[in-house]
């Protein structure tokens, strides 16, 4: 089954062609990061307009690269939530029109479910059940993936996402946006015990819930204190201590969840999976616990449409299709 | 009116008390630096409005929607640079949806409001202590 898939929830416009949820025939991405860098963040109007300008072109290119024609497409999938609403709407409406014109089913896909499914593309042998930690600039969720479309949130951030903690700390330290990579780079030159940062816990809710706002506040306080007193700030040490704190909060909870559920497999998804400290800590913890770790390559960790095509296939098999009244949502449960 | 809170949960409780009787259509403009309790305050607002949902930072999506009889629209202007961009994401549509709009990082969208907004200003007065000043909203209060 060939699925033409669309992703447009934030900075990236992406179109892919995926076969049977596992094989990527084409995976086209147009990134707006350069456009937004000029403004220091995402500008919603520019994001939506830019998606609109390139989506049709990208769709043609994806079909061409896949070596298929429009008639070969069996279904159309798209991210319908969550995200920047104007941006998501562009992908949803384009996908609706495509499905209508081609006379094929339309499959709505939750963006975070897509990130989880990126693992199916990278690892043909991976099947549920497994525990997946989805970490990005906008999401931080620990998910019990019981089946391809049967999943529940074990815990999630109660305030900032892990990636947001890196982005905002980077801003305070005078590094660029997005902040994940510059913090990661800087941390490699620093002592991860230079600063004693908090590991905030959450009252009530799930034991797997997380909080990163307090960590961000601690970094802000340290930077302000250094500024006011004129004491030098050990930026590489602070970056390394921050990476260690974030990693410990994520890895500990994920390993606990896998042990409690008795799962052999642990998967990581989303852009923050690129952080080298988090990767290394997961590798060490999984080796120690005798678990198998799955982390997709960087290209699949960021936003892309292939992951939407992968999850779309399984949503289709579960009968999750939509009509042309499908709407886009800024916020949506998993 | 000025309040002093000593923890995140006290800030949240103040938000709950504040929002309990807010009328539909109210706009709450929040001002204050990183890590001073704005999101915690809005989490309290949702609780005070009887909305049982997860309230987290909308920095990435710009707006989170918490739906109920009287919905709460939680904006974050951190990544925006001007009031024009607020209009681009459908600000006026949100105003007409019979809910309350809470706007973090309102300092990034000067001139976006019509003068009837309630202002909530957050200042760090200690590691955990915050001074929270609530004012404005002349027609509402």
Interface residues (C-beta under 8 A of the other chain):
Chain A: X10 X39 X40 X41 X42 X43 X44 X45 X48 X82 X83 X84 X85 X86 X137 X138 X139 X156 X157 X158 X159 X160 X161 X163 X164 X167 X168 X171 X172 X203 X213 X214 X216 X217 X220 X221 X329 X330 X331
Chain B: X8 X9 X33 X34 X35 X39 X40 X43 X54 X56 X57 X59 X60 X61 X62 X63 X64 X65 X66 X78 X79 X80 X81 X84 X85 X88 X89 X90 X127
